[in-house]
Amino acid sequence: KGKCPEDGWDESTIELFLHELAIMDSNNFLGNCGVGEREGRVVSGLVARRHYRLIHGIGRSGDISAVQPKAAGSSLLNKLTNSVVLDVIKLAGVRTVASCFVVPMATGMSLTLCFLTLRHKRPKAKYIIWPRIDQKSCFKSMITAGFEPVVIENVLEGDELRTDLEAVEGKIKALGAENILCVHSTTSCFAPRVPDRLEELAVICANYDIPHIVNNAYGVQSSKCMHLIQQGARVGRIDAFVQSLDKNFMVPVGGAIIAGFNEPFIQEISKMYPGRASASPSLDVLITLLSLGTSGYKKLLKERKEMFLYLSSELKKLADNHNERLLDTPHNPISLAMSLKNLDETNDAAVTQLGSMLFTRQVSGARVVPCGAVQTVNNYTFKGFMSHANDYPCAYLNAASAIGIKKQDVDVFLKRLDKCLKTFRKEAKQEKSINDTNAATEQLED
């Protein structure tokens, strides 16, 4: 039926299925005689086994979704993967999605492919409206496609950084709708930035007849992010949304899903990809979803939500103990941020030093964001880089509850963070004591 099975398959069943697909490819035919330049020849047995002898890749020279006559098994694998992934996207919350395909590129290059496809539809356009998010690949995706990003600064509402809708509409009017390729919005992001106001942006795009591309990098695992996409498409315009395979399905880096509500447009994007493509990302995600089944994937999504609540409550307690606070970012369903105000005031280098200390203690993924960092990306200078704003009120630390996280991960992280912060407090007390002693000595001498 082309759907993800409810109950996961065991490994031997999956391997049998893959071997059945592989013997449908010409490179595995007994007595095959290949006289072309691309005959699926692999000299290393280890490499052949690593790919289950599915060597031909996916697509043809003119279309990544096309069927290859000499590789019926690989073509079937590609069709099935796209179908199963579409089923899972619907299960995750975007119920009216019409089409999707797995592309063997990470999120940034997949966004570039979407922009290049829109170029043919809007030949006059040279600008992309982009509510700021301090992540290099999504910014560079626009530059690589040959467009000029128009950065819309976020507005501070409480602790949260949110979409400035007035500024978006003002730029559209100032530049002219026909000169704008699309609005490039974001769902999943690091707190204190929260997902863009997708519904309102979708309505603006519909009103001005401007395409809308959504960077949904790790949003499939969040019902809130998927709901925003579903609602945006219902009330306005969303042309495509792009998500990473590794972040949402726990497979190796190197693949993404491009999905949308208009099947001909999604097919147009797939035809824009030049040449054939690696089947590895498709193979990895198909194996993963067959082993999990819908019940297994739903269980992972449920556990992630539970761990988010646990991480939030425990990080708040730790923040209170160190006279800091958990920033109030209720619109961000994945990432949390804890202020580092006292650390920042104690020592300029202390904030970045904390990041180094955590990393050397095998804490990965936690981001420490100092105030006032400046970064130049493709000749565009961002003030306050990593904080999504020119002047965020305080330095802070990020932690995320992403799919696959365990209670043990949270507990060990909090224990190590607590130890690092105590080290800083101890050093600060010693320094204060030395300063007080020196001051007292100077007074006596006077």
N, C-alpha and C positions, 0 to 999 in steps of 0.2 A: 504493500500500500504506500510505500515511500514515506512512512512515518517512523518516528523513533519508537522502539518497542517499550511497553510499559515496564517490563522487568528486564534487567540487563542480562546479556548472554555471558556464558563462561568463556575463558580464553581459548580453549580448544575449539569451540564452535566458531568463534570469530576467526581463528586461524584457518579452519577448514573453509569458511566462506571466502576469505581472501585468496586462498590457493585456487578455489574454483574460479574466481575472477581472473587470476593471473594466467590460467591455462587458456583463457579466451584471447590473450594477446599473441600476436604473430611471432614475437621473439621467443615464445615458449612452445611453439608448434614443433612436433617431431618432423624432421625432414624439411624444416623451413629453409628457403634459399633467399637470402637478402642481398640485393645488389645496389641498394641506395646508400645515401650518406648518413641516414638516421635509421638504424635497424635494431635499436635496443640492445646493442652488444655491450656487455659488461665484463671486464676482464677479471675483476675480483669477486670471488664467491661470497665473501663477507658483505660486500656492498649489495650484491644481488639479494642475499637473504635479508639484509636490513630493510630493503624495500619490497619484500615479499615477491620479488621478481616482476613487480609492476614498474617497468622501466620507461615506457613511452611517454609518461607525463599525461597532462590533460589538454584538451583543446586542439585546434589546428592553427595554422599560421595566421588565419584571419579572424579567429574567434575563440576565446578561451573556453566557451561553453559548447563548442561544436563537437560532434562525434567523429572519432578517428576510425576509419574502416579497418586499419591494421591493428587497432587496439580496442577491441570491443569491451574487454574486461575493465580497462582503465576508464573508458568512456562511461560505462555503467557505474563504476565507482564514483565518478564525478557527479553524474546525475543523481545518484542515491544520496550522496553527501549533501548536495544543495537542497534536496527535498527534505531530508532529516533535519538539517539545520533550520530550514524554514518552519518546520513543525515545532522546534524548540523555541524559536523566537516568538511564535504565537503563544506557546505555553508560558513563556516568561512575561507576557503582558501586552505585546503589540499584535492584537488579534486580527487586524485588518491588513497586515502586511501582505503584499501581492507576490513578491518575488525577491530572491536573494541569490548570491553566488559566493563561493569561497574563492578568494584571490591569494596567490602565494606571495603577498607583500604585507608588511606590518601596516598599522593604521595610517601613519603619515603618508606613505606612498599611495595607499588606497584612496585617501582624500584627494591627492594630486590627480589621480586617474578620474575622479568625479569632476574636478574642476576643468580638466582638459576636455572632457566630454561636453560640458556646458559651453566651452569656447565656441563650438560649431553652431550652437543655438543662439548665442549672443555675441556676434563678431565684434560689435562696437565696445563691448564691456572691457574695462581694465582694472576695476576696483573690486575688492571683496570686503564686505562689512564684517568685522570680527570683534565681538565683545571679548575683551582681554582675558587670556588665561596664560599664565607664565609656564608654558611647556613648549620646548623648542620645536619638536617635530610637527606640531599642528601649525605653528607659525611658518616654518620652512616649507610645508606642503604647498602653501599659497605662492611663495617666492619661486619654488621649483617649477610650478605650473606657469610662471611668467606673469603673475598678477601682482597688484599693489595692495597690500593689506591696509585697510583703514581701521586703526585700532580705536575701539570704543572703551574708554575707561569705565570701570565698575563704580557703583555708588555704594557707600557704606550705610547699612541699615542695622543698627545695633552693632553686633560683632560681624555680621555677614556682609560679604561683597556680592551685590546683585546687579542684574542687567539694567543699564541705563536706557530705557525704551525711548525716552524723549531724544536722547543723543543719536540713537539709531535712526529714528525717523527724520531728525534734523539733517543728518548726513545724506540720507536718500534724497531729500529735497534739494540739498545744496549741490550734490554731484549729478543728479538726474538719474532716474530709475534705469534708463537704457544703457547707462555707463557702468552699471553695477552688475557683476557676474552673478553674485549670490550673497546671501547672509550665511556666515559660517558660525554656527552656535555650538555649545558644549553642554553635555549632561554631566558625566562623571568628572570630578575634579577634586583637588586638595582643598580642604577647609582652610581658612574661613570663606573662600569662594564657594558658592553653591551653584547647583545647576541653573543654566539660563532660564529666563521666563519663556519657555518654548511656545506655550499657547499664544501669548501676546505677539511674539516674534513671527509665528506662523500666520497670524491674522495680518500683520503688517506686510509680510511677503505676498500674501494673497491679494491684499488691497492694491499694492504697487506692481503686481505681476513680476515679482523677482523670485528666482529659485532659492531654495533653502536646503543647505547641507548640514547635517548634524554629526558632530564628533561624539560618538557614544562609546568611546574607547573601552571602558570597563563597566558599562551600564547595563549589560544583559543580566548581570547578577543582582541588580537592584530593581525591585518591582516599582519603586517610585520613579526611577529614570525611564523605565519602559512605559509607565503610565503617562509621563509627560510627552513622550513621542506619540503615543496613541492619541492623546487628546489634541496635540498640535496638528496632527493629520486630520482629525475630525472637524476642528473649528477653522483651520486655515490651510497652510501649504508647507509640506515637508517633502522634498524630492528624493532624498536618499539619506540613510543614516549608516554610519560605519562603526564597526566594533572589532576589537582584537580577539583572536582565537586564544592566545596564551592567557590573557587576563581573565577571560570568562569561562574557559573550558579546561584550563590547566594542561595545556600541551606546549611543546617547544615554541619559542618565538619564531615568527616568520609567516604568519597568515592572518587574514582578516575576513570579515563578512561585509559585503556591501548589500544593503537591503533597501527596499522602497515600496511605495504604494501604487506605482505605475509600472506595470511589467515591461512595456516597450522601452521605457527610459532605462531601466536596469539592464535590459538586454543590450541597449546602446553602449552602456558603460563597459559591459563585458567584451563587446566587439572592438572597443578602443584599445584594449590590451594587445600589444603587438606580439605575435608568435605564440608558440605553445608555452606551457608552464609546468612547474614542478607539481607532482601529485602529492608530495609529502605532507603539506598542511591538510589537504583533504583527507588523506589516509589517517593522519593522527586524530583528527576530530571525529571521523566516522568510527574508528576503533573505540575512542573514549565514550562516545554517546551510546554505542551498542553495548559497551560494558556496564555503563551506568543505568541505561533505560530512563524513561521519564520519571519513574519513582525515585531512582538514585539521584538524578539531577535536582528534583524538587527537594529532596532531603538536604542536599548541600546548600540550596538557597535558604532553606529554613534555618539550618545551623548557622549560616553567615549572619542572618538577622539577629539570632539569639546572641551570638558573639559580639555583635555591634553594641547591643544593650549592655552586655557584661563589661566590655572594654570601656564604654562611656561612663558607667557607674564607678568602676574601679579607678579610672584615670582621674575622675573628679575628686575622689577621696585622696589620691596621691597629690593632686594639685593643691587641695586645701591644706594638706600637711606641710607643704613647702611654701605656703603663703602665695600661691599662684592660683589661677582659675582655669577651668575648662571653658573655652570660648563657647558662647551660645550660638550654635549653627544648626537649628532644627531642620533646615531645608536640605542639608547634606546627609544622605543616607549611608555613606560608606566611610568618609574621612572625618577625623576629629582633630582639634587643635587645642593645645594647652599653652597658656601664656608663659613667657620666660622673662617677665619684666624685672624681677629682682636680680636675675642673673645678668641681664643686659646692663642694669644700672651699676652693678658691682665691677664689671670688667668688660671692656669692649670686645675682647677676643674670647670671652667665656662661652658665648653662644655657639660659635663655630667649634670651639674646643669640645663642647658637649657632644656635638655630632660625631667628632672623631673618637671620643671615648666610647660612645655606643657602638660604633662600627667595629672598633678593636675588640669589643666584648661580644661580638657576633650578633648584634642586633641590626638586621637589614631592613630597609624600607622606611625607617623613621626619618623624616626630614626635619632638619633644624633650620629655621628661617630667621636670619638676623635683620635688623632694620637698615634701610638705606643702601642695600647692595645695588650696584649698577652693572648691567650686562648689555653688551652690544651683540645683536643677532642680525646678520645680513644687513649691516649698516643702519639698523634701527636700534636706538638706545632705550632700554627699559630702566626706569628708576624703580627702586624697591623690587628688583627682580626676584622671583620665586614667591612673592607675597601677593601677586595679582593686583597691586595698587602702588601708586607713587609713594604714598606715606601712610602705611598701615600703622595704627597706634602703638603696637608692641611687637617684640620678637616672640616667636612661638615655635612649638614642636608639633609635627604632624604624626599621626598614627592612623592606620586604616584597618577596617575589618573587611577583608576581601575573601572571596570564595576559597574554601579549603583551610581557613584559619582554624586553629584548635585552641581550647582553653589553656593548654600548656604554653602555647606561644604567647598568649596575653599575660599569663602569670609570670613567666620568665622575663618578658619585656619590662613589666612593671617593677619587678624586683631589681633588675639591672639599672633601670632609670632612677629608681629611688636611691640606690647606692651611689650613682654618679652625682646626683643632686646633693646628697649628704656630704660628699667629698668637697664640692664647691662651697657649701655652707661652712664646713670646718675650716677650709682655707681662708674664707672671708673673715671668720671670727679671729683666726690667728693674725691675719693682716691688720685687723682693727685693733687687736690687743697690742701689737708692735707699734702701731701708729700712736695709740694712746700713751704708751710708755715713753716713746720718743718726745711726745708733746709735753708730758709731765716733766721729763728730764730738762727740756729746754726752758720751762718756766722756773724750775729750781735754779738753773744756771743764771737766768736773768735776775 
